[in-house]
Amino acid sequence: MMSWKVFHHLSQSLQWLLTYSIGDGLTLEFLSYVLINLFYNLFSKKEDRRPVSWVMIILGALFIVKLLFMS
């Protein structure tokens, strides 16, 4: 299984390359951070799980709503 750092660096590099706006890139980076953490916790062993803050989940949901209504 790929390590956490590989996913994190891959997601960061892709957002900066795929967007022309710094704000959009940061939004996608934040969303990918939250989603990767959630999927990692879902599929990893119990001792490897990392807590995801409820604040991060709520902000991620707000960013998804923002992206849906702004496009």
Chimera marker file (.cmm) of the C-alpha trace (Angstrom):
<marker_set name="trace">
<marker id="1" x="0.000" y="0.000" z="0.000" r="1" g="1" b="0" radius="0.5"/>
<marker id="2" x="1.261" y="3.496" z="-0.824" r="1" g="1" b="0" radius="0.5"/>
<marker id="3" x="2.256" y="5.658" z="2.082" r="1" g="1" b="0" radius="0.5"/>
<marker id="4" x="0.340" y="8.681" z="3.285" r="1" g="1" b="0" radius="0.5"/>
<marker id="5" x="3.064" y="11.113" z="2.178" r="1" g="1" b="0" radius="0.5"/>
<marker id="6" x="2.905" y="9.913" z="-1.433" r="1" g="1" b="0" radius="0.5"/>
<marker id="7" x="-0.835" y="10.650" z="-1.619" r="1" g="1" b="0" radius="0.5"/>
<marker id="8" x="-0.376" y="14.032" z="0.023" r="1" g="1" b="0" radius="0.5"/>
<marker id="9" x="2.393" y="15.200" z="-2.318" r="1" g="1" b="0" radius="0.5"/>
<marker id="10" x="0.599" y="13.854" z="-5.376" r="1" g="1" b="0" radius="0.5"/>
<marker id="11" x="-2.585" y="15.702" z="-4.483" r="1" g="1" b="0" radius="0.5"/>
<marker id="12" x="-0.718" y="18.954" z="-3.854" r="1" g="1" b="0" radius="0.5"/>
<marker id="13" x="1.108" y="18.875" z="-7.159" r="1" g="1" b="0" radius="0.5"/>
<marker id="14" x="-2.017" y="18.062" z="-9.157" r="1" g="1" b="0" radius="0.5"/>
<marker id="15" x="-4.096" y="20.940" z="-7.810" r="1" g="1" b="0" radius="0.5"/>
<marker id="16" x="-1.502" y="23.569" z="-8.640" r="1" g="1" b="0" radius="0.5"/>
<marker id="17" x="-1.149" y="22.217" z="-12.163" r="1" g="1" b="0" radius="0.5"/>
<marker id="18" x="-4.858" y="21.821" z="-12.932" r="1" g="1" b="0" radius="0.5"/>
<marker id="19" x="-6.112" y="25.235" z="-11.826" r="1" g="1" b="0" radius="0.5"/>
<marker id="20" x="-5.341" y="28.731" z="-13.001" r="1" g="1" b="0" radius="0.5"/>
<marker id="21" x="-6.415" y="30.365" z="-9.759" r="1" g="1" b="0" radius="0.5"/>
<marker id="22" x="-4.608" y="30.244" z="-6.440" r="1" g="1" b="0" radius="0.5"/>
<marker id="23" x="-7.947" y="30.233" z="-4.612" r="1" g="1" b="0" radius="0.5"/>
<marker id="24" x="-9.255" y="27.287" z="-6.632" r="1" g="1" b="0" radius="0.5"/>
<marker id="25" x="-6.001" y="25.414" z="-6.119" r="1" g="1" b="0" radius="0.5"/>
<marker id="26" x="-6.144" y="25.932" z="-2.367" r="1" g="1" b="0" radius="0.5"/>
<marker id="27" x="-9.797" y="24.876" z="-2.307" r="1" g="1" b="0" radius="0.5"/>
<marker id="28" x="-9.022" y="21.655" z="-4.160" r="1" g="1" b="0" radius="0.5"/>
<marker id="29" x="-5.987" y="21.035" z="-1.974" r="1" g="1" b="0" radius="0.5"/>
<marker id="30" x="-8.058" y="21.449" z="1.184" r="1" g="1" b="0" radius="0.5"/>
<marker id="31" x="-10.786" y="19.154" z="-0.162" r="1" g="1" b="0" radius="0.5"/>
<marker id="32" x="-8.296" y="16.512" z="-1.218" r="1" g="1" b="0" radius="0.5"/>
<marker id="33" x="-6.687" y="16.636" z="2.236" r="1" g="1" b="0" radius="0.5"/>
<marker id="34" x="-10.032" y="15.989" z="3.921" r="1" g="1" b="0" radius="0.5"/>
<marker id="35" x="-11.138" y="13.297" z="1.443" r="1" g="1" b="0" radius="0.5"/>
<marker id="36" x="-7.811" y="11.466" z="1.487" r="1" g="1" b="0" radius="0.5"/>
<marker id="37" x="-7.848" y="11.475" z="5.295" r="1" g="1" b="0" radius="0.5"/>
<marker id="38" x="-11.379" y="10.097" z="5.358" r="1" g="1" b="0" radius="0.5"/>
<marker id="39" x="-10.630" y="7.355" z="2.811" r="1" g="1" b="0" radius="0.5"/>
<marker id="40" x="-7.357" y="6.509" z="4.536" r="1" g="1" b="0" radius="0.5"/>
<marker id="41" x="-9.182" y="6.064" z="7.845" r="1" g="1" b="0" radius="0.5"/>
<marker id="42" x="-11.880" y="4.028" z="6.170" r="1" g="1" b="0" radius="0.5"/>
<marker id="43" x="-9.528" y="1.496" z="4.575" r="1" g="1" b="0" radius="0.5"/>
<marker id="44" x="-6.565" y="1.397" z="6.969" r="1" g="1" b="0" radius="0.5"/>
<marker id="45" x="-5.930" y="-0.795" z="9.977" r="1" g="1" b="0" radius="0.5"/>
<marker id="46" x="-7.283" y="0.387" z="13.293" r="1" g="1" b="0" radius="0.5"/>
<marker id="47" x="-3.853" y="1.223" z="14.728" r="1" g="1" b="0" radius="0.5"/>
<marker id="48" x="-2.893" y="3.265" z="11.619" r="1" g="1" b="0" radius="0.5"/>
<marker id="49" x="-5.935" y="5.547" z="11.646" r="1" g="1" b="0" radius="0.5"/>
<marker id="50" x="-5.570" y="9.289" z="12.157" r="1" g="1" b="0" radius="0.5"/>
<marker id="51" x="-8.332" y="11.455" z="13.583" r="1" g="1" b="0" radius="0.5"/>
<marker id="52" x="-10.061" y="13.908" z="11.270" r="1" g="1" b="0" radius="0.5"/>
<marker id="53" x="-11.350" y="17.028" z="12.984" r="1" g="1" b="0" radius="0.5"/>
<marker id="54" x="-15.058" y="17.804" z="12.703" r="1" g="1" b="0" radius="0.5"/>
<marker id="55" x="-14.098" y="21.359" z="11.809" r="1" g="1" b="0" radius="0.5"/>
<marker id="56" x="-12.168" y="20.054" z="8.796" r="1" g="1" b="0" radius="0.5"/>
<marker id="57" x="-15.132" y="17.936" z="7.709" r="1" g="1" b="0" radius="0.5"/>
<marker id="58" x="-17.549" y="20.860" z="8.030" r="1" g="1" b="0" radius="0.5"/>
<marker id="59" x="-15.214" y="23.192" z="6.125" r="1" g="1" b="0" radius="0.5"/>
<marker id="60" x="-14.780" y="20.528" z="3.450" r="1" g="1" b="0" radius="0.5"/>
<marker id="61" x="-18.553" y="20.279" z="3.064" r="1" g="1" b="0" radius="0.5"/>
<marker id="62" x="-18.794" y="24.065" z="2.782" r="1" g="1" b="0" radius="0.5"/>
<marker id="63" x="-16.106" y="24.092" z="0.091" r="1" g="1" b="0" radius="0.5"/>
<marker id="64" x="-18.016" y="21.422" z="-1.856" r="1" g="1" b="0" radius="0.5"/>
<marker id="65" x="-21.170" y="23.554" z="-1.655" r="1" g="1" b="0" radius="0.5"/>
<marker id="66" x="-19.151" y="26.575" z="-2.786" r="1" g="1" b="0" radius="0.5"/>
<marker id="67" x="-17.770" y="24.691" z="-5.783" r="1" g="1" b="0" radius="0.5"/>
<marker id="68" x="-21.220" y="23.408" z="-6.750" r="1" g="1" b="0" radius="0.5"/>
<marker id="69" x="-22.851" y="26.844" z="-6.664" r="1" g="1" b="0" radius="0.5"/>
<marker id="70" x="-19.950" y="28.850" z="-8.130" r="1" g="1" b="0" radius="0.5"/>
<marker id="71" x="-19.514" y="26.792" z="-11.295" r="1" g="1" b="0" radius="0.5"/>
<link id1="1" id2="2" r="1" g="1" b="0" radius="0.2"/>
<link id1="2" id2="3" r="1" g="1" b="0" radius="0.2"/>
<link id1="3" id2="4" r="1" g="1" b="0" radius="0.2"/>
<link id1="4" id2="5" r="1" g="1" b="0" radius="0.2"/>
<link id1="5" id2="6" r="1" g="1" b="0" radius="0.2"/>
<link id1="6" id2="7" r="1" g="1" b="0" radius="0.2"/>
<link id1="7" id2="8" r="1" g="1" b="0" radius="0.2"/>
<link id1="8" id2="9" r="1" g="1" b="0" radius="0.2"/>
<link id1="9" id2="10" r="1" g="1" b="0" radius="0.2"/>
<link id1="10" id2="11" r="1" g="1" b="0" radius="0.2"/>
<link id1="11" id2="12" r="1" g="1" b="0" radius="0.2"/>
<link id1="12" id2="13" r="1" g="1" b="0" radius="0.2"/>
<link id1="13" id2="14" r="1" g="1" b="0" radius="0.2"/>
<link id1="14" id2="15" r="1" g="1" b="0" radius="0.2"/>
<link id1="15" id2="16" r="1" g="1" b="0" radius="0.2"/>
<link id1="16" id2="17" r="1" g="1" b="0" radius="0.2"/>
<link id1="17" id2="18" r="1" g="1" b="0" radius="0.2"/>
<link id1="18" id2="19" r="1" g="1" b="0" radius="0.2"/>
<link id1="19" id2="20" r="1" g="1" b="0" radius="0.2"/>
<link id1="20" id2="21" r="1" g="1" b="0" radius="0.2"/>
<link id1="21" id2="22" r="1" g="1" b="0" radius="0.2"/>
<link id1="22" id2="23" r="1" g="1" b="0" radius="0.2"/>
<link id1="23" id2="24" r="1" g="1" b="0" radius="0.2"/>
<link id1="24" id2="25" r="1" g="1" b="0" radius="0.2"/>
<link id1="25" id2="26" r="1" g="1" b="0" radius="0.2"/>
<link id1="26" id2="27" r="1" g="1" b="0" radius="0.2"/>
<link id1="27" id2="28" r="1" g="1" b="0" radius="0.2"/>
<link id1="28" id2="29" r="1" g="1" b="0" radius="0.2"/>
<link id1="29" id2="30" r="1" g="1" b="0" radius="0.2"/>
<link id1="30" id2="31" r="1" g="1" b="0" radius="0.2"/>
<link id1="31" id2="32" r="1" g="1" b="0" radius="0.2"/>
<link id1="32" id2="33" r="1" g="1" b="0" radius="0.2"/>
<link id1="33" id2="34" r="1" g="1" b="0" radius="0.2"/>
<link id1="34" id2="35" r="1" g="1" b="0" radius="0.2"/>
<link id1="35" id2="36" r="1" g="1" b="0" radius="0.2"/>
<link id1="36" id2="37" r="1" g="1" b="0" radius="0.2"/>
<link id1="37" id2="38" r="1" g="1" b="0" radius="0.2"/>
<link id1="38" id2="39" r="1" g="1" b="0" radius="0.2"/>
<link id1="39" id2="40" r="1" g="1" b="0" radius="0.2"/>
<link id1="40" id2="41" r="1" g="1" b="0" radius="0.2"/>
<link id1="41" id2="42" r="1" g="1" b="0" radius="0.2"/>
<link id1="42" id2="43" r="1" g="1" b="0" radius="0.2"/>
<link id1="43" id2="44" r="1" g="1" b="0" radius="0.2"/>
<link id1="44" id2="45" r="1" g="1" b="0" radius="0.2"/>
<link id1="45" id2="46" r="1" g="1" b="0" radius="0.2"/>
<link id1="46" id2="47" r="1" g="1" b="0" radius="0.2"/>
<link id1="47" id2="48" r="1" g="1" b="0" radius="0.2"/>
<link id1="48" id2="49" r="1" g="1" b="0" radius="0.2"/>
<link id1="49" id2="50" r="1" g="1" b="0" radius="0.2"/>
<link id1="50" id2="51" r="1" g="1" b="0" radius="0.2"/>
<link id1="51" id2="52" r="1" g="1" b="0" radius="0.2"/>
<link id1="52" id2="53" r="1" g="1" b="0" radius="0.2"/>
<link id1="53" id2="54" r="1" g="1" b="0" radius="0.2"/>
<link id1="54" id2="55" r="1" g="1" b="0" radius="0.2"/>
<link id1="55" id2="56" r="1" g="1" b="0" radius="0.2"/>
<link id1="56" id2="57" r="1" g="1" b="0" radius="0.2"/>
<link id1="57" id2="58" r="1" g="1" b="0" radius="0.2"/>
<link id1="58" id2="59" r="1" g="1" b="0" radius="0.2"/>
<link id1="59" id2="60" r="1" g="1" b="0" radius="0.2"/>
<link id1="60" id2="61" r="1" g="1" b="0" radius="0.2"/>
<link id1="61" id2="62" r="1" g="1" b="0" radius="0.2"/>
<link id1="62" id2="63" r="1" g="1" b="0" radius="0.2"/>
<link id1="63" id2="64" r="1" g="1" b="0" radius="0.2"/>
<link id1="64" id2="65" r="1" g="1" b="0" radius="0.2"/>
<link id1="65" id2="66" r="1" g="1" b="0" radius="0.2"/>
<link id1="66" id2="67" r="1" g="1" b="0" radius="0.2"/>
<link id1="67" id2="68" r="1" g="1" b="0" radius="0.2"/>
<link id1="68" id2="69" r="1" g="1" b="0" radius="0.2"/>
<link id1="69" id2="70" r="1" g="1" b="0" radius="0.2"/>
<link id1="70" id2="71" r="1" g="1" b="0" radius="0.2"/>
</marker_set>
